[in-house]
Amino acid sequence: MFKKSKLDLNSVSGILLAFAAIVGGQLLEGGHFSSLIQAAALLIVMGGTVGAVLLQSPVKIFVNGIQMSVWVFFPPSDSPQTLIKQIINWSQVSRKDGLLALEAFVPGVKDSLSKKGLQLLADGSAPDKLRESLEIEVMAEENYLRQSARIWEAAGGYAPTIGILGAVLGLIHVMENLSDPSLLGSGIAVAFVATIYGVGLANLVFLPIANKLKAIINEHVVLQEILVDGFVAIANGEHPRLIESRLSGYFI
């Protein structure tokens, strides 16, 4: 059911504004942008965070979560109005030509829930059995999507702690080289920048991505609920106008 959409300018402007504010504040205080660039600190924070998330997540969930991050900037364009029009069209066809006529729509439908619903209608499934079967698929997909989105929430939880770990490692490096002042600066820089990376990535990237994905999933689940209710209404032989009126209540 997910379709490509236009670039979400809200997400782009949000992340640019967040990073611009931090870098701008650093420059206004007399600091240098180069002081925020520390490869060792980035390796510690990113490597440690990814490793921790991989440890808690199945590979399939992890890969799907990474792929879902594209939705932050290109969210699915599924429209409830378009979906309701499609359901009404199926309802009109079924009232005119019978439920079996809906089988002709199955090959042209892309998402699995619509295919399954149309096929069950064409097979003459009882409304309660139809709902039960479709709701199982809705719950399974919702659970899968939410587990995938949680990898970003997990990353947001681990990153600050890994940043502190990087800071401790940097301080250990400093303590080991107290006799050589030339090495003290780099060690202290890694220590503080690792903390910045951990806290910054968690609160500016990982957690916002997780929350955005959860909002998109919620919208998707609502669309699926509309679809299930529409199929059940068709199975009950309800009038298309009544179906449209009830399904329109799902959105404002």
C-alpha positions in Angstrom: 0.0 0.0 0.0 3.0 2.3 0.4 3.6 4.5 -2.5 6.4 7.0 -3.3 5.7 10.7 -2.5 7.4 14.1 -2.8 10.2 15.2 -0.6 9.1 16.2 2.9 10.5 19.7 3.3 9.5 19.8 6.9 11.9 17.0 7.7 14.7 18.5 5.6 14.3 22.0 7.2 14.1 20.5 10.7 17.3 18.6 10.5 19.2 21.4 8.8 18.0 23.9 11.3 19.0 21.7 14.2 22.6 21.2 13.0 22.9 24.8 11.8 22.0 26.0 15.3 24.6 23.8 16.9 27.4 24.7 14.5 26.4 28.3 14.5 26.5 28.5 18.3 30.0 26.9 18.2 31.2 29.6 15.8 29.6 32.4 17.7 31.4 31.3 20.8 34.7 31.6 18.9 35.1 27.9 18.3 36.1 26.3 15.0 34.1 23.9 13.0 37.1 21.6 12.6 37.1 21.0 16.3 33.8 19.2 16.0 35.2 16.7 13.4 36.9 13.8 15.2 37.0 10.5 13.3 37.9 8.5 16.4 34.9 9.8 18.3 32.6 9.2 15.4 33.9 5.6 15.0 33.4 4.9 18.7 29.8 6.3 18.8 28.5 5.0 15.5 30.3 1.6 15.7 29.2 1.0 19.3 25.6 2.1 18.7 25.2 0.0 15.5 26.7 -3.0 17.2 24.4 -2.7 20.2 21.3 -2.3 18.0 22.4 -5.3 15.9 22.8 -7.4 19.0 19.2 -6.8 20.1 17.6 -7.0 16.6 17.1 -9.8 14.1 18.9 -9.0 10.8 15.6 -8.8 8.9 14.2 -6.2 11.4 17.4 -4.2 11.3 17.6 -4.1 7.5 13.9 -3.1 7.2 14.3 -0.4 9.8 17.2 1.1 7.9 15.1 1.0 4.7 12.1 2.6 6.4 14.3 5.7 7.3 13.7 6.9 3.7 10.1 7.6 4.8 11.3 10.4 7.0 12.1 12.4 3.8 9.8 10.7 1.3 6.8 9.6 3.3 4.2 7.3 1.8 1.6 9.2 -0.2 -1.4 6.9 0.4 -4.6 9.0 0.6 -7.7 7.9 2.7 -9.9 9.8 0.2 -8.5 7.8 -2.7 -8.8 4.5 -0.8 -12.4 5.2 0.1 -13.3 6.0 -3.6 -11.7 2.7 -4.5 -13.8 0.8 -1.9 -17.0 2.6 -3.1 -16.2 1.5 -6.7 -15.8 -2.1 -5.5 -19.1 -1.8 -3.6 -21.0 -0.5 -6.7 -19.6 -3.3 -8.8 -20.5 -6.0 -6.3 -24.1 -4.6 -6.0 -24.5 -4.6 -9.7 -22.7 -7.7 -10.8 -22.3 -9.7 -7.6 -19.4 -10.4 -5.3 -17.8 -12.8 -7.8 -17.2 -9.9 -10.2 -14.6 -8.5 -7.7 -12.2 -11.3 -8.6 -11.4 -9.4 -11.8 -9.8 -6.6 -9.7 -7.4 -8.9 -7.9 -4.6 -8.9 -10.6 -4.5 -5.1 -10.8 -4.2 -4.6 -7.0 -0.6 -4.3 -5.6 -0.9 -4.5 -1.8 -1.5 -7.9 -0.2 -4.3 -6.8 2.1 -6.5 -5.6 -0.8 -5.7 -8.7 -2.8 -6.7 -11.0 0.1 -9.9 -9.0 0.8 -11.1 -9.0 -2.8 -10.4 -12.7 -3.1 -12.2 -13.5 0.1 -15.2 -11.4 -1.0 -15.2 -13.2 -4.4 -15.1 -16.6 -2.6 -18.2 -15.6 -0.6 -16.6 -15.5 2.8 -18.8 -14.6 5.7 -18.4 -11.1 7.1 -17.1 -12.1 10.5 -14.6 -14.6 9.0 -13.5 -12.0 6.5 -12.8 -9.5 9.3 -11.0 -12.0 11.4 -8.7 -13.1 8.5 -7.9 -9.5 7.4 -7.3 -8.3 11.0 -4.7 -11.0 11.6 -2.7 -9.7 8.6 -3.1 -6.1 9.7 -1.8 -7.0 13.2 1.1 -9.0 11.8 2.2 -6.1 9.5 1.8 -3.5 12.2 3.9 -5.5 14.6 6.7 -6.0 11.9 6.7 -2.3 11.1 6.8 -1.2 14.7 9.7 -3.6 15.5 11.6 -2.2 12.6 11.0 1.4 13.7 12.2 0.6 17.2 15.8 0.1 16.1 16.0 3.9 15.8 14.5 4.3 19.3 17.1 1.8 20.5 19.9 3.7 18.8 18.7 6.9 20.5 19.0 5.1 23.9 22.4 3.6 23.3 24.2 6.5 21.6 24.5 8.9 24.6 25.9 6.1 26.7 28.4 5.1 24.0 29.3 8.8 23.8 30.2 8.7 27.5 32.2 5.6 26.9 34.1 7.4 24.2 34.7 10.3 26.6 36.1 7.9 29.2 38.4 6.3 26.6 39.6 9.7 25.6 40.4 10.6 29.2 42.3 7.3 29.6 44.3 8.3 26.6 45.0 11.7 28.2 46.1 10.1 31.5 48.4 7.7 29.8 50.2 10.6 28.1 50.5 13.2 30.8 54.2 13.2 30.2 53.8 14.3 26.6 51.8 17.6 26.4 51.5 17.3 22.6 49.1 14.4 22.9 46.9 15.9 25.6 44.9 18.1 23.2 43.8 15.3 20.9 42.8 13.0 23.8 40.7 15.7 25.4 39.1 16.6 22.1 38.0 13.0 21.5 36.6 12.8 25.0 34.3 15.8 24.7 33.4 15.4 21.0 32.4 11.7 21.6 29.9 13.0 24.1 28.6 15.6 21.7 28.2 12.9 19.0 26.4 10.5 21.2 23.9 13.0 22.7 23.5 15.0 19.4 22.9 11.9 17.2 20.4 10.5 19.7 18.3 13.7 20.0 18.7 15.2 16.6 18.7 12.1 14.4 17.8 8.7 15.9 14.8 9.6 18.2 13.2 12.0 15.7 13.4 9.4 13.0 11.8 6.8 15.4 9.0 9.1 16.2 8.4 10.1 12.6 8.3 6.5 11.6 5.8 5.7 14.4 3.5 8.5 13.1 3.7 7.1 9.6 2.9 3.6 10.8 -0.1 4.9 12.7 -1.5 6.5 9.5 -0.9 3.3 7.6 -2.7 1.3 10.2 -5.7 3.6 10.0 -5.8 3.1 6.2 -5.8 -0.6 6.7 -8.6 -0.4 9.2 -10.6 1.6 6.6 -9.9 -1.1 4.1 -11.0 -3.9 6.4 -14.2 -2.1 7.4 -14.9 -1.4 3.7 -14.6 -5.1 2.8 -16.8 -6.2 5.7 -19.4 -3.6 4.6 -19.3 -4.9 1.1 -19.7 -8.4 2.4 -22.8 -7.3 4.3 -24.3 -5.8 1.2 -24.4 -2.2 2.6 -25.3 0.7 0.3 -22.2 2.5 -1.1 -23.4 5.8 0.3 -23.6 4.4 3.8 -20.2 2.9 3.4 -18.7 6.2 2.3 -20.3 8.1 5.1 -19.0 5.7 7.8 -15.5 5.4 6.3 -15.2 9.2 6.0 -15.3 9.4 9.8 -11.8 7.9 10.0 -10.2 11.2 9.1 -10.8 15.0 9.5 
